[in-house]
Amino acid sequence: MSSDIAYAVAALICYGLSDAIYKRAAGAGLAAQHFLMGQAWIFCPATIVYAAMTGTLRLSSAAFWGGIAGLFLVVGFYNYARSLQAGSVSIIAPVFRLNFIVTAVLAIGWLHETLTAQKIGGFLLAIGAGWLLLGGSLHRDGVDADAGRRSLRQVLVATLAAGAANFCYKLGLIGGATPETLLAVQSVVFSGLLTAMTYRMTGAIRLPRGVVRHSGPAALVLIAAFLFLLHGLKHGDASVVVPIAQMGFVVAAVLGVVVFGEGWTARKIAGLCTATAALLLLAMG
């Protein structure tokens, strides 16, 4: 397995774990802005310290793309967290993870990465795997249909923004920025904007009791996910690395069976087989 594919698979696992944490936070009734602000307050200093300690914090003009990615991620993660409050995770998570389509289209159209039959097949199988593994009703039980449709609109905005952020990473890496520098700059922008947005919405900057219990693990898992993704992008094509990394819904499905006792079904088995085929094709692409 090449290094870029190995990094992408590691990111896949971490993103899948983050989906479970986000859903748990939404189920606990945490406001999206408070959860994300708590995550940002841990994520930002941790990434800066890590980059400084490893000697990889090297500011340059290319690091600007990390800031743009941070702006897109504020839009993306806020809308994603909001969408989970009313929407079913069985629909919301797969739709959000399809942000790889946005990144792949930009990478192929702008950076002229090759579009191969293997990539096309992998994209289609990844979409099919998401539907098989996590397909379900649009909205959660007890939530009206209008709220369910609103959550779908929110996750579509989140998907577009996250796909654009992933493409910004590639542009920054091409410009010579280190993965750790891009992540540090992104975290400063993300943290600053989330804090300002929370103050504007609530008139205060304080975290409700219990937020860190959810946002802390989310921050740590996402630091690992982003670092794996960025190192994968440094060595490989965005139209291969990002689609693999964003198939975290596979992890969510497996966790549902192994940890939460949801049970195996023919549909889940077919979904896992389809996901495996998608990963193989994308690795060949």
C-alpha positions as CSV (number, residue, x, y, z in Angstrom):
1,M,0.0,0.0,0.0
2,S,1.4,3.4,-1.0
3,S,1.9,6.1,1.6
4,D,-0.8,8.3,0.3
5,I,-3.4,5.5,0.4
6,A,-2.3,4.5,3.9
7,Y,-2.7,8.1,5.1
8,A,-6.2,8.3,3.5
9,V,-7.3,5.0,5.1
10,A,-6.1,6.3,8.5
11,A,-8.1,9.5,7.9
12,L,-11.1,7.5,7.0
13,I,-11.1,5.8,10.4
14,C,-10.7,9.0,12.3
15,Y,-13.4,10.8,10.3
16,G,-15.8,7.9,11.0
17,L,-15.1,8.2,14.8
18,S,-15.7,11.9,14.6
19,D,-19.1,11.3,13.0
20,A,-20.1,9.2,16.0
21,I,-18.9,11.8,18.4
22,Y,-20.8,14.6,16.6
23,K,-24.0,12.5,16.7
24,R,-23.6,11.8,20.4
25,A,-23.2,15.6,21.0
26,A,-26.3,16.4,18.9
27,G,-28.2,13.7,20.8
28,A,-27.2,15.3,24.1
29,G,-28.9,18.5,23.0
30,L,-25.7,20.7,22.7
31,A,-26.0,23.8,20.6
32,A,-23.9,23.6,17.5
33,Q,-22.0,26.8,18.2
34,H,-21.1,25.7,21.7
35,F,-20.0,22.3,20.7
36,L,-17.8,23.7,17.9
37,M,-16.4,26.5,20.0
38,G,-15.3,24.0,22.6
39,Q,-13.8,21.8,19.9
40,A,-12.0,24.9,18.4
41,W,-10.5,26.0,21.8
42,I,-8.8,22.6,22.2
43,F,-8.0,22.1,18.5
44,C,-6.3,25.4,17.9
45,P,-3.6,25.4,20.7
46,A,-3.0,21.7,20.3
47,T,-2.2,22.0,16.6
48,I,0.0,25.1,17.1
49,V,2.0,23.3,19.9
50,Y,2.3,20.2,17.8
51,A,3.6,22.1,14.8
52,A,6.1,24.0,16.9
53,M,7.4,21.0,18.7
54,T,7.9,19.0,15.5
55,G,9.6,21.9,13.8
56,T,7.1,22.0,11.0
57,L,5.5,25.5,11.7
58,R,6.8,27.5,8.8
59,L,4.7,30.5,7.8
60,S,4.7,31.4,4.2
61,S,2.3,32.9,1.6
62,A,1.1,29.3,0.8
63,A,-0.2,29.0,4.3
64,F,-2.9,31.5,3.3
65,W,-4.8,28.6,1.9
66,G,-5.1,27.1,5.4
67,G,-6.9,30.2,6.5
68,I,-9.3,30.0,3.5
69,A,-9.9,26.3,4.4
70,G,-10.7,27.4,8.0
71,L,-13.3,29.8,6.7
72,F,-15.0,27.1,4.6
73,L,-14.9,24.7,7.5
74,V,-16.7,27.1,9.8
75,V,-19.6,27.1,7.3
76,G,-19.3,23.4,6.8
77,F,-19.0,22.1,10.4
78,Y,-21.6,24.5,11.7
79,N,-24.2,23.4,9.2
80,Y,-23.3,19.8,9.6
81,A,-23.7,20.0,13.4
82,R,-27.0,21.8,13.0
83,S,-28.3,19.3,10.4
84,L,-27.7,16.4,12.9
85,Q,-30.1,18.0,15.4
86,A,-33.1,17.2,13.3
87,G,-31.8,14.9,10.5
88,S,-31.2,11.2,10.6
89,V,-27.5,10.3,10.9
90,S,-28.2,7.5,8.4
91,I,-28.8,10.1,5.7
92,I,-26.8,13.2,7.0
93,A,-23.5,11.4,7.5
94,P,-23.3,9.9,4.0
95,V,-24.4,13.1,2.3
96,F,-21.7,15.1,4.2
97,R,-19.0,12.6,3.3
98,L,-19.9,13.0,-0.4
99,N,-17.9,16.3,-0.2
100,F,-15.2,14.3,-2.0
101,I,-17.1,14.8,-5.2
102,V,-16.7,18.6,-4.9
103,T,-13.0,18.2,-4.2
104,A,-12.5,15.7,-7.1
105,V,-14.3,17.9,-9.6
106,L,-12.1,20.9,-8.6
107,A,-8.9,18.8,-8.7
108,I,-9.7,17.3,-12.1
109,G,-11.0,20.5,-13.6
110,W,-8.5,23.0,-12.1
111,L,-5.3,20.9,-11.4
112,H,-5.9,18.6,-14.4
113,E,-5.6,15.4,-12.3
114,T,-6.4,12.5,-14.5
115,L,-10.0,11.1,-14.6
116,T,-9.7,7.3,-15.0
117,A,-12.2,4.5,-15.3
118,Q,-11.1,3.3,-11.9
119,K,-11.8,6.7,-10.3
120,I,-15.3,6.9,-11.9
121,G,-16.0,3.4,-10.8
122,G,-14.7,4.1,-7.3
123,F,-16.9,7.3,-7.0
124,L,-20.0,5.4,-8.0
125,L,-19.3,2.5,-5.7
126,A,-18.6,4.8,-2.8
127,I,-22.0,6.5,-3.3
128,G,-23.7,3.1,-3.5
129,A,-21.9,1.9,-0.4
130,G,-23.1,4.9,1.5
131,W,-26.7,4.3,0.5
132,L,-26.5,0.6,1.4
133,L,-24.8,1.0,4.7
134,L,-26.6,4.1,6.1
135,G,-29.7,4.7,4.0
136,G,-32.7,5.5,6.0
137,S,-35.4,8.0,6.7
138,L,-34.7,11.7,6.1
139,H,-35.5,12.9,9.6
140,R,-35.3,11.5,13.1
141,D,-38.3,10.0,14.9
142,G,-40.5,12.7,16.4
143,V,-39.2,15.4,14.1
144,D,-41.5,17.0,11.5
145,A,-40.9,16.7,7.8
146,D,-40.1,20.5,7.4
147,A,-37.3,20.2,10.0
148,G,-36.0,17.1,8.1
149,R,-35.9,19.0,4.8
150,R,-34.2,21.9,6.5
151,S,-31.5,19.6,7.9
152,L,-30.9,18.3,4.4
153,R,-30.4,21.8,3.0
154,Q,-28.0,22.5,5.8
155,V,-25.9,19.3,5.1
156,L,-25.8,20.2,1.4
157,V,-24.3,23.6,2.3
158,A,-21.9,21.7,4.6
159,T,-20.9,19.3,1.9
160,L,-20.1,22.0,-0.6
161,A,-18.0,24.0,2.0
162,A,-16.1,20.9,3.2
163,G,-15.3,19.9,-0.4
164,A,-13.9,23.4,-1.1
165,A,-11.8,23.3,2.1
166,N,-10.2,20.0,1.1
167,F,-9.2,21.5,-2.3
168,C,-7.7,24.5,-0.5
169,Y,-5.4,22.1,1.3
170,K,-4.1,20.8,-1.9
171,L,-3.4,24.3,-3.3
172,G,-1.5,25.1,-0.1
173,L,0.6,22.0,-0.3
174,I,1.4,22.6,-3.9
175,G,2.5,26.1,-2.9
176,G,5.0,24.6,-0.4
177,A,3.2,24.9,2.9
178,T,3.7,22.0,5.4
179,P,0.6,20.0,6.5
180,E,1.1,21.1,10.1
181,T,1.3,24.8,9.1
182,L,-1.8,24.6,7.0
183,L,-3.6,23.0,9.9
184,A,-2.3,25.5,12.5
185,V,-3.4,28.5,10.3
186,Q,-6.8,26.8,9.7
187,S,-7.3,26.3,13.4
188,V,-6.6,30.0,14.2
189,V,-9.2,31.2,11.7
190,F,-11.7,28.5,12.6
191,S,-11.4,29.2,16.4
192,G,-11.5,33.0,16.0
193,L,-14.6,32.9,13.7
194,L,-16.4,30.4,15.9
195,T,-15.8,32.4,19.0
196,A,-17.0,35.6,17.4
197,M,-20.0,33.9,15.9
198,T,-21.0,32.4,19.3
199,Y,-20.7,35.8,21.0
200,R,-22.9,37.4,18.3
201,M,-25.5,34.7,18.7
202,T,-25.6,34.3,22.5
203,G,-24.1,37.6,23.8
204,A,-21.5,35.6,25.9
205,I,-18.4,33.6,25.5
206,R,-18.7,30.6,27.9
207,L,-19.2,26.9,27.5
208,P,-22.2,25.2,29.0
209,R,-21.5,22.4,31.5
210,G,-20.6,19.1,29.9
211,V,-19.5,20.5,26.5
212,V,-15.9,19.5,26.8
213,R,-16.8,15.9,27.4
214,H,-18.0,15.8,23.7
215,S,-15.9,18.5,22.1
216,G,-12.6,17.3,23.6
217,P,-12.6,13.9,22.0
218,A,-13.9,15.4,18.7
219,A,-11.0,17.8,18.6
220,L,-8.4,15.1,19.2
221,V,-9.8,12.7,16.7
222,L,-10.1,15.5,14.1
223,I,-6.5,16.6,14.6
224,A,-5.4,13.1,13.7
225,A,-7.9,13.0,10.8
226,F,-6.7,16.3,9.3
227,L,-3.1,15.4,9.7
228,F,-3.5,12.1,8.0
229,L,-5.5,13.7,5.2
230,L,-3.0,16.5,4.6
231,H,0.0,14.1,4.5
232,G,-1.9,12.0,2.1
233,L,-2.6,15.0,-0.1
234,K,1.0,15.9,0.0
235,H,2.0,12.6,-1.7
236,G,-1.1,11.8,-3.8
237,D,-3.9,13.1,-6.0
238,A,-6.7,15.0,-4.3
239,S,-9.2,13.0,-6.5
240,V,-8.0,9.8,-4.9
241,V,-7.0,10.7,-1.3
242,V,-10.0,12.7,-0.4
243,P,-12.6,10.2,-1.7
244,I,-11.0,7.4,0.4
245,A,-10.7,9.6,3.5
246,Q,-14.3,10.7,3.3
247,M,-15.7,7.1,3.4
248,G,-15.9,7.3,7.1
249,F,-19.5,6.2,7.0
250,V,-18.0,2.6,6.7
251,V,-16.6,3.0,10.2
252,A,-19.9,4.4,11.5
253,A,-21.7,1.3,10.1
254,V,-19.2,-1.1,11.7
255,L,-19.4,0.7,15.1
256,G,-23.2,0.4,14.9
257,V,-22.9,-3.4,14.7
258,V,-19.9,-4.1,16.9
259,V,-20.3,-1.5,19.7
260,F,-24.0,-0.6,19.7
261,G,-25.4,-4.1,18.8
262,E,-27.4,-3.0,15.7
263,G,-26.9,-6.4,14.1
264,W,-25.9,-7.6,10.6
265,T,-28.2,-7.4,7.7
266,A,-27.8,-8.4,4.1
267,R,-27.9,-4.7,3.2
268,K,-25.0,-3.9,5.5
269,I,-22.9,-6.9,4.3
270,A,-23.5,-5.7,0.7
271,G,-22.6,-2.2,1.7
272,L,-19.3,-3.3,3.2
273,C,-18.5,-5.4,0.1
274,T,-19.3,-2.4,-2.1
275,A,-17.2,-0.1,0.0
276,T,-14.2,-2.5,-0.2
277,A,-14.5,-2.6,-4.0
278,A,-14.7,1.3,-4.0
279,L,-11.5,1.6,-1.9
280,L,-9.7,-0.9,-4.2
281,L,-10.7,1.0,-7.4
282,L,-9.8,4.3,-5.9
283,A,-6.4,3.0,-4.8
284,M,-5.8,1.8,-8.3
285,G,-6.9,5.2,-9.7
